[in-house]
């Protein structure tokens, strides 16, 4: 039997640093995870209008970054850090976001993101991505994060749980934009159980409906949505506080004009 020699690829300095930090995070932070869906239909429409007026391209991720930052200002414990038996609340909302670069995943940091406009965040986001991919992002632009975001939607990932990068206590993972069938609660015909139902077209309605198995139909609509998954250090934040924080993010994402 022919012996196949293995190959070895040495880690770069940055990869070694990232590996060390991620291992330390998994060992030291007892995390819990919560998830919510957000309708991004308004963002997709509003973004096109803004992009026509703005000098810099505004992405859906730009909205997510700003929503995360503003919500962290509203819920400051999300940028807390456990030190010597006390939770120290950071004085700045510095949002780190993952970028796929030739040397691996790099996390640039937008400083004071809660105080910056959507267009300003877009400018920094674009500049950091360009520098990260050309391998000339200064170390100073990768330090000081107090909360983080990782978006794998562009890679077809529906949802995932990310590792919290030290020293942060929270990271939000974002999945792909998906089409979801949801009940139209405003319609009179919406009453009735959906258990065991199937999609059909109800009489007198110009939209699909969900048959509940009892001769009743519940109107439904198709929306575009993403799944947000929060990973949170339980030593710093409890589940209820984190749930309120995530709800605030979803509300802002679903009302994107509040972020402009």
N, C-alpha and C positions, 0 to 999 in steps of 0.2 A: 504494500500500500504506500503510495507516494506521500511523503511527509510535506505538509503545507506549512510554510513558515509564517508566523504571525508578524504583523506590522505594529509599530508604535508611533504615535504622534504626540510629541511633547506639548504640554499646555503652555500657552503664552502667559506672560506676566498677568495680564488682565484676567484671563481664564482662571488662573490659580487664585487670584484675589476673589473673583466671583464665587468659585467653588468653596473657598474657605468661609465666605460670608453666608452663603446659603446653608452650608452644613451647620454653622453656628446658630442660624435662625431656626432650623428644624429641631435642633437639640434643646434650645432654650425657650422657645415660644410655644406654649400650649394653645393651639389655634382652634377656633370653631369657624364654621362656614355657613353663610346664608345666601340665598339667591332670590332674585326678583326679575320679572320681565318688564321691559319698557317699550312702549310704542314709539317708534322713531319716524313715523310717517311725516310728522310736521317738520322734523329736523331735515329730512331729505328734501322737502320742498323749500323750506326757508333757506337752507344752505345754498341752493342754486341762486336764489335772489341775492344773497349776500356776496357770493363769489363774483357776480357780475359787477358789483360796486367796489369790492375790496381790491387792493393791490396785491394782496397775498391770498393764496388758495386756502379756503377754510374747509376742513374735513369734518366728518362726523366725529372723529376722535378729538378734534378741537373742542367740540361741545361737551364731550365726556370729561375732558380735562378741566374745563371751567366749572361744570356742574359738580365735579368731585371737590374742587378747591373751595367754591362758595359754600357748599354743604359742610365741609370741614370747619370753616369759620363759624358756621351756625352750631356745630356739634364739636367743640374744641377737644373733647376727650379723645377723639379719633386721631389726633396728632400728639397724643400723650406718650410718654416713655417711662417705664418703671425703673427707678433709680433709688437704691438704699431704702427700700420699703415705702417710697412715695411715688406718686404719679406726677411727673413734671410735664406740664403742657408747653409745647414749643411756642415760641413767639412768632413764628412765621409758618405760613402754609406753603411749603416747598414740595411741588409734585414731581416725582420721578416717573418717567414713562419708558417702557422697554422699546428698544430699536434693534432690528436685525442688521448687524454689521458683519463685514467679512471676517473679523476676528472673534465673532460671537455676539451674544446679546449685550448691548450697552444700555445703560440707564442714565440719560441726561436728566437734569433737574431744572424745572422752571421755578425760579425763586419768587416768592410772594405772588403765587398764581391767583390767589383770591382777590388781589388788588389790580389785576391786569384785565384789560378788555379782551373780548373774544379775538379781535384782529391782532392784538399784541401777542396773545398766546399763540396764535397761528403763525406769526412771524418767527417767534422763538422756536416753535415746534419744527418748522421747516428748516431753519438754520441748523438746529441741533442734529436733525436727521442727516442733512448733507455732510456735516463735519464728522458724524459718527461713521458714516459709510465710506468716507475718504480717509478714515483713520487719523484724523487730526483734531479730535475734540479735546480741549484742555481738561485736565483732571479737575480743575475748579468747577467745571460745569457738570460734574458727575458726583458732587458732594452735597451734603446737607439736606437730603430729602427727609420729609416728615410724614409723607404718605405717598402711595405709588399706584400706578395704573399699568396694566398689561393687556394689550388688545391683539387677539389672534384671529379676529374675524376675517382678515384678508387671506388667511390660510385655510378657510373652510371649517374652522373649529366652531361647533355650536356653543359649547360651554366648557369651562375648565376652572380648576382651583390653582391659584398661583402661590408661590412661596413669598412670604413677606421679606423684603430686603432690609437688613439692619441699616440704620437704627429705627426704622419705622415700625409701627404696630398694626398697620392696616394696608392692604393692597386690594384693589378692585380689578377683577378679571372680566374682560369683555369678549363676547362671542360674535358669531356671524349674524348678519341680518337675515331673519327667517320670516316666512309667511305663516301666520297663525290664524286659525279659525276661532272666532270669539263670539259669544252671544250678544245680540243687540238688545240691551236691557231696556232701551227706551220704547221699543215696540210693544203694543198691547198683547201681541201673540207670544211674547217672550215667557209667559208663565209656563210652569211645568218642569218636570225632572228631565235631565239629559242622560241619566244612566241607561246604558244599553241602547242609546240612540244611534242613528245613522244619518249621514248627510242626504238631504233630498231637496226638492224644490216645492215649497208649500203653495197651495192654491191662493191666488189673489196677491201674491208677493212677487216682486221682481228681484229678489235676492235668494240665495240658498237658505235652507232652514234645516233644523235638527229635529228629526222625528223622535219622540220620546217613548214610542211603543204603545201609547194610549190614544192614538188618533189625533194628538195635538202636535203642533209644529212650533219650534222656537227659532225665530229669525237669527241668522248669524251673518257675520261679515269677516272679511279677510284683512288682517292688518300686518304691517311690517314691524317686527319687534326684535330686540336683542335681549340676551340674558346676562345680567350682571351677577357675579359671584364675589362676595366679600370674604376675605380671609382676615381674621381679627385675633389679636393676642388677648386671650380671656383674662389675663392678669390685669389688663389696663381697662378693658371695656366689657360690659356685660351684653347679653344677647338683645335685651329690650332696647338699650341705647343704640346699638348697632342697627337694629331693625328700623328705628326712627330715622337714623342717618341715611340708610339705603332708600327709605321711602322718600326722603327729601330729594335725593339724587334723581329718582325716577320722576318725581313731579316736575323737576326743572327740565329734565330731558324731554318730557312730553309737552312742555311749554317753552320751547327754545327761544322765543322772543324775550323771555325774562333773562336770558344769558347774553343777549346782544349788547 
